[in-house]
Amino acid sequence: MLTCAAPCVSAPCRDAQHEIYAIVRNAMEIIESCGLERELRREAVRKLRTDGGSDAEVIAEFEDGWLLTDAAWARCAGDATALATKVKADEEGRVVEVTLSSCKGMKELPASVGRLQALTMLNLAGCRGLASLPAELGGLQALEKLDLQSCSGLTSLPDLSGLETLKVEHLPANLKLWEEGGRKAFAMDKLIAQSEDGWLLGDEEWAQCAGSAAELLSKLTPNKEGRVVVVDLGYCKDMKELPASVGRLQALTKLSLYGCSGLTSLPAELGGLQELKDLMLRGCTGLTSLPAELGGLQALTKLELNLCKGLTSLPAELGGLQELEDLGLYCCEGLTSLPDLSGLEKLEVKNLPAQLKPWQEGGRKAFALG
């Protein structure tokens, strides 16, 4: 028996096929011109919903269905099953919402997000592993809400200036310059690197304090000139000491060492920061004393020592901080003396330990328990 590699199609048969294709094309054009295509989609979605179809099952039938089988997106959510629970479809079967909140293991958002042209809401709250977002986000003209709550690892953002309806919620404080700059592409490392504080990005001692160079970057906030104005090393519990080079950060206005329980001392160079207004030492339980050089912080308005249970006294030099307004001493039960702070007219002492009430009653003059 003879067989052919392909079936023989006669000329009349081919003509009939072309005629059928033409009819289909014409029908599609009529549907589109009459505005019926969207109604047909909606009817298909209604049928799927009536049959008990989930959002994922609806999406799978239309052009955004690729998302559900994409390996990169599955990794973001944990696996494909989890991903299916994090998407929502609209009445036409398009993906309109993606919720990846608390996907802490996610290191990057796939660039293919740019294919989701109907997306209106993207929730990335709690995705601390993200350092940046893809430029393709800038092409999502339907995007109305982007939630970045607790995205503490973000240090850069793409150009989203063309998304007129977009509301960015919970923008990390260190990225406020992106907002102020019209939501143009912004990268903290490039801004800081070109300033006098650029040395900080390559300093191994500081990287060790934060855990890594990447983590250090996420703990900095620069001003428009790239100078570092905030360093937040909160909960770096393995940090034993703050580098003496902190004294080089002459634009610094806030230093937070919240919960750094492994810290046993502070460098004298800290006292040379003439712009420092806020020093957060809450929960630094390993500190037993503060350097006298803190008396040089003439711009300081807030000193929080709450839960510094190891402190037994405060340096007398604090009495010269004329701008000091807020001194927190909650649970500083180890304190047995306080210096003369009677000359600080703006000062409010919060949560003074009970054993030091005589200091307050005596006009805040130098006092020590007998």
C-alpha positions as CSV (number, residue, x, y, z in Angstrom):
1,M,0.0,0.0,0.0
2,L,1.3,3.4,-1.0
3,T,1.2,6.2,1.6
4,C,1.7,9.9,1.2
5,A,3.7,12.1,3.5
6,A,0.8,14.6,3.3
7,P,-2.8,14.2,2.1
8,C,-3.5,15.3,-1.4
9,V,-5.9,18.2,-1.4
10,S,-7.7,18.9,-4.7
11,A,-8.2,22.5,-6.0
12,P,-11.9,22.5,-5.2
13,C,-11.2,21.3,-1.7
14,R,-8.6,24.1,-1.1
15,D,-11.1,26.6,-2.4
16,A,-13.7,25.4,0.1
17,Q,-11.2,25.7,3.0
18,H,-10.3,29.3,2.0
19,E,-14.0,30.1,1.8
20,I,-14.5,28.8,5.4
21,Y,-11.5,30.8,6.7
22,A,-12.9,33.9,5.0
23,I,-16.3,33.3,6.7
24,V,-14.6,32.9,10.1
25,R,-12.6,36.1,9.6
26,N,-15.7,38.0,8.5
27,A,-17.6,36.8,11.5
28,M,-14.8,37.9,13.9
29,E,-14.7,41.3,12.2
30,I,-18.4,41.6,12.6
31,I,-18.2,40.6,16.3
32,E,-15.5,43.1,17.0
33,S,-17.2,45.9,15.0
34,C,-20.4,45.4,16.9
35,G,-18.6,45.4,20.2
36,L,-19.7,41.8,20.9
37,E,-16.3,40.3,21.6
38,R,-16.2,41.6,25.2
39,E,-19.7,40.4,25.8
40,L,-18.9,37.0,24.5
41,R,-15.9,36.9,26.9
42,R,-18.1,38.0,29.8
43,E,-20.7,35.3,29.0
44,A,-17.9,32.7,28.9
45,V,-16.7,33.9,32.3
46,R,-20.3,33.9,33.7
47,K,-20.7,30.3,32.5
48,L,-17.4,29.3,34.2
49,R,-18.4,31.0,37.4
50,T,-21.9,29.3,37.3
51,D,-20.1,26.0,37.0
52,G,-18.1,26.8,40.2
53,G,-14.9,27.9,38.5
54,S,-12.3,29.6,40.7
55,D,-10.4,32.8,39.7
56,A,-7.5,30.6,38.6
57,E,-9.7,28.4,36.5
58,V,-11.3,31.4,34.8
59,I,-7.9,32.9,34.1
60,A,-6.6,29.7,32.6
61,E,-9.1,29.9,29.8
62,F,-7.9,33.3,28.6
63,E,-4.7,35.1,27.5
64,D,-3.3,35.6,31.0
65,G,-3.4,31.9,31.6
66,W,0.4,31.6,31.1
67,L,0.9,33.1,34.5
68,L,-0.4,30.0,36.3
69,T,2.2,27.7,34.7
70,D,5.1,30.1,34.8
71,A,8.0,28.7,36.9
72,A,9.3,32.1,38.0
73,W,5.9,33.2,39.3
74,A,5.4,29.8,41.0
75,R,8.7,30.4,42.9
76,C,7.5,33.8,44.0
77,A,4.4,32.4,45.6
78,G,6.1,29.2,46.9
79,D,4.6,26.8,44.3
80,A,2.0,26.7,41.5
81,T,-0.8,25.7,43.9
82,A,-0.1,28.7,46.1
83,L,0.1,31.0,43.1
84,A,-3.4,30.0,42.0
85,T,-4.8,31.4,45.3
86,K,-3.1,34.7,44.9
87,V,-4.7,36.0,41.7
88,K,-8.1,37.4,40.8
89,A,-9.9,37.6,37.5
90,D,-12.2,40.3,36.2
91,E,-15.4,39.7,34.3
92,E,-13.5,39.2,31.1
93,G,-11.1,36.6,32.5
94,R,-8.1,38.9,32.8
95,V,-5.7,39.0,35.8
96,V,-6.6,42.2,37.7
97,E,-5.1,41.5,41.2
98,V,-1.9,39.7,42.3
99,T,-1.3,39.4,46.0
100,L,2.2,38.2,46.9
101,S,2.2,39.6,50.4
102,S,4.6,38.1,52.9
103,C,6.4,36.0,50.3
104,K,9.6,36.6,52.2
105,G,11.6,34.2,50.1
106,M,10.9,36.1,46.9
107,K,14.1,37.8,45.6
108,E,12.7,39.4,42.5
109,L,9.4,40.1,40.7
110,P,9.5,38.6,37.2
111,A,9.8,41.0,34.4
112,S,6.9,39.3,32.7
113,V,4.6,41.2,35.0
114,G,4.6,43.7,32.1
115,R,2.4,41.2,30.2
116,L,-0.5,41.6,32.7
117,Q,-2.0,44.6,30.9
118,A,-5.3,44.5,32.9
119,L,-3.6,44.4,36.3
120,T,-5.0,47.0,38.7
121,M,-3.6,45.9,42.0
122,L,-0.2,44.4,43.0
123,N,0.3,43.7,46.7
124,L,3.9,43.1,47.7
125,A,3.5,43.8,51.4
126,G,6.1,42.0,53.6
127,C,8.3,40.9,50.7
128,R,11.5,41.9,52.5
129,G,13.7,40.0,50.1
130,L,13.0,42.4,47.2
131,A,15.8,44.8,46.5
132,S,14.3,46.3,43.3
133,L,11.2,46.0,41.0
134,P,11.3,45.5,37.2
135,A,11.2,48.4,34.7
136,E,8.3,46.6,33.0
137,L,6.0,47.8,35.7
138,G,6.1,51.2,34.1
139,G,4.0,49.8,31.2
140,L,1.0,48.7,33.2
141,Q,-1.3,51.6,32.4
142,A,-4.2,50.0,34.3
143,L,-2.3,49.7,37.6
144,E,-4.0,51.6,40.4
145,K,-2.5,50.3,43.6
146,L,0.9,49.1,44.5
147,D,1.4,48.1,48.2
148,L,5.0,48.1,49.5
149,Q,4.4,47.8,53.2
150,S,7.4,46.4,55.0
151,C,9.4,46.0,51.8
152,S,12.4,47.0,53.9
153,G,14.9,45.5,51.4
154,L,13.9,47.8,48.5
155,T,16.7,50.2,47.5
156,S,15.6,51.1,44.0
157,L,12.4,51.7,42.0
158,P,11.8,51.9,38.3
159,D,10.2,54.8,36.3
160,L,6.5,54.7,37.1
161,S,5.9,58.4,36.2
162,G,3.6,57.5,33.3
163,L,1.1,55.7,35.5
164,E,-1.3,58.5,36.2
165,T,-3.8,56.5,38.3
166,L,-1.3,54.7,40.4
167,K,-1.4,55.0,44.2
168,V,1.7,53.7,45.9
169,E,0.9,52.6,49.5
170,H,3.4,52.3,52.4
171,L,6.4,53.5,50.4
172,P,9.5,52.8,52.5
173,A,10.9,55.9,54.1
174,N,14.3,55.5,52.4
175,L,12.6,55.8,49.0
176,K,10.8,59.1,49.6
177,L,13.2,60.7,47.1
178,W,11.7,58.6,44.4
179,E,8.3,60.0,45.1
180,E,9.6,63.6,45.4
181,G,11.5,63.2,42.1
182,G,8.3,62.5,40.1
183,R,8.6,58.7,40.4
184,K,11.4,58.6,37.9
185,A,13.9,55.6,38.0
186,F,15.8,55.8,41.3
187,A,18.7,53.8,42.8
188,M,20.0,54.6,46.3
189,D,23.4,53.0,45.7
190,K,24.2,55.3,42.8
191,L,23.0,58.4,44.6
192,I,25.1,57.7,47.7
193,A,28.1,56.5,45.8
194,Q,28.6,59.9,44.2
195,S,28.5,61.7,47.6
196,E,31.0,62.2,50.4
197,D,29.5,59.2,52.1
198,G,30.1,56.8,49.2
199,W,32.9,55.1,51.2
200,L,30.2,53.6,53.4
201,L,29.0,51.3,50.7
202,G,32.3,49.4,50.4
203,D,33.2,49.4,54.1
204,E,33.5,45.8,55.4
205,E,33.1,46.7,59.0
206,W,29.7,48.3,58.4
207,A,28.6,45.5,56.1
208,Q,29.3,43.1,58.9
209,C,27.2,45.2,61.3
210,A,24.2,44.9,59.0
211,G,24.8,41.3,57.9
212,S,25.8,42.1,54.3
213,A,26.6,45.0,52.0
214,A,23.1,44.6,50.4
215,E,21.4,44.7,53.8
216,L,23.5,47.7,54.8
217,L,22.2,49.7,51.8
218,S,18.6,49.0,52.7
219,K,19.3,50.5,56.2
220,L,20.4,53.8,54.9
221,T,18.4,56.9,53.9
222,P,20.1,59.6,51.7
223,N,19.2,63.2,51.1
224,K,19.0,64.7,47.6
225,E,22.8,65.2,47.6
226,G,23.3,61.5,48.4
227,R,24.5,62.2,52.0
228,V,23.4,59.6,54.5
229,V,20.9,61.2,56.9
230,V,19.5,58.1,58.5
231,V,21.2,54.8,59.6
232,D,18.8,52.2,60.9
233,L,20.6,49.2,62.3
234,G,17.6,48.0,64.3
235,Y,17.8,44.4,65.6
236,C,21.3,43.8,64.3
237,K,21.8,41.6,67.4
238,D,25.1,40.2,66.4
239,M,26.7,43.6,66.2
240,K,29.2,44.0,69.1
241,E,30.4,47.5,68.4
242,L,29.5,50.5,66.2
243,P,32.3,51.4,63.9
244,A,34.3,54.5,65.0
245,S,33.9,55.8,61.4
246,V,30.4,56.7,62.2
247,G,32.0,60.1,63.0
248,R,32.5,60.6,59.3
249,L,28.7,60.7,58.6
250,Q,28.5,64.4,59.2
251,A,25.0,64.8,57.6
252,L,23.5,62.1,59.9
253,T,20.3,63.2,61.7
254,K,19.0,59.9,63.0
255,L,20.8,56.8,64.2
256,S,18.8,53.8,65.3
257,L,20.4,50.9,67.2
258,Y,17.0,49.6,68.4
259,G,17.3,46.1,69.9
260,C,21.0,45.7,69.3
261,S,21.4,43.6,72.4
262,G,24.9,42.5,71.6
263,L,26.3,46.1,71.6
264,T,28.4,46.7,74.7
265,S,29.8,50.2,74.0
266,L,29.5,53.2,71.8
267,P,32.5,55.0,70.1
268,A,33.5,58.4,71.3
269,E,33.4,59.6,67.7
270,L,29.6,59.5,67.9
271,G,29.8,62.8,69.8
272,G,31.1,64.6,66.8
273,L,27.9,64.3,64.8
274,Q,26.7,67.9,64.9
275,E,23.5,67.3,62.9
276,L,22.3,64.3,64.9
277,K,18.8,64.9,66.3
278,D,17.5,61.4,67.2
279,L,19.5,58.7,68.9
280,M,17.6,55.5,69.4
281,L,19.2,53.0,71.8
282,R,16.0,51.2,72.9
283,G,16.7,47.6,73.9
284,C,20.5,47.9,73.9
285,T,20.6,45.7,77.0
286,G,24.4,45.1,76.7
287,L,25.3,48.8,77.3
288,T,26.5,49.5,80.8
289,S,27.5,53.1,80.2
290,L,27.4,55.9,77.6
291,P,30.4,57.9,76.4
292,A,30.9,61.4,77.9
293,E,31.4,62.6,74.3
294,L,27.6,62.4,73.8
295,G,27.7,65.8,75.3
296,G,28.9,67.1,72.0
297,L,25.6,66.3,70.3
298,Q,24.4,69.9,70.4
299,A,21.5,69.3,67.9
300,L,20.1,66.2,69.8
301,T,16.4,66.5,70.6
302,K,15.6,62.8,71.3
303,L,17.5,60.2,73.3
304,E,15.7,56.9,73.8
305,L,17.2,54.6,76.4
306,N,14.1,52.5,77.0
307,L,14.9,48.9,78.1
308,C,18.6,49.7,78.5
309,K,18.6,47.6,81.6
310,G,22.4,47.5,81.9
311,L,22.9,51.2,82.4
312,T,23.7,52.3,85.9
313,S,24.3,56.0,85.3
314,L,24.3,58.7,82.6
315,P,27.2,61.0,81.8
316,A,27.1,64.5,83.4
317,E,27.8,66.0,79.9
318,L,24.2,65.4,78.9
319,G,23.4,68.4,81.0
320,G,24.8,70.6,78.2
321,L,22.4,69.4,75.5
322,Q,20.2,72.5,75.4
323,E,18.0,71.2,72.5
324,L,17.1,67.9,74.2
325,E,13.4,67.5,74.5
326,D,12.7,63.8,75.0
327,L,14.6,61.4,77.3
328,G,13.0,57.9,77.5
329,L,14.0,55.8,80.5
330,Y,11.3,53.0,80.5
331,C,12.5,49.9,82.3
332,C,16.0,51.4,83.0
333,E,15.8,49.7,86.4
334,G,19.6,49.5,86.7
335,L,20.0,53.2,87.0
336,T,21.2,54.3,90.4
337,S,22.1,57.9,89.6
338,L,21.2,60.7,87.2
339,P,23.2,63.9,86.4
340,D,22.2,67.5,86.7
341,L,19.7,68.2,83.9
342,S,18.1,71.1,85.6
343,G,19.2,73.5,82.9
344,L,17.4,71.7,80.1
345,E,14.2,73.7,79.9
346,K,12.7,71.8,76.9
347,L,13.4,68.4,78.4
348,E,10.6,65.9,79.1
349,V,11.7,62.8,81.0
350,K,9.5,59.8,80.2
351,N,9.0,56.8,82.4
352,L,11.4,57.8,85.1
353,P,12.2,54.7,87.2
354,A,10.5,54.8,90.6
355,Q,13.8,54.7,92.6
356,L,14.8,58.0,90.9
357,K,11.7,60.0,91.8
358,P,13.8,62.0,94.3
359,W,15.9,63.3,91.4
360,Q,12.7,64.8,89.8
361,E,11.4,66.1,93.1
362,G,14.8,67.8,93.8
363,G,14.6,69.9,90.6
364,R,16.6,67.4,88.5
365,K,19.9,68.2,90.2
366,A,22.6,65.5,90.3
367,F,21.4,62.6,92.4
368,A,22.6,59.1,93.5
369,L,21.0,56.5,95.6
370,G,22.5,56.2,99.0
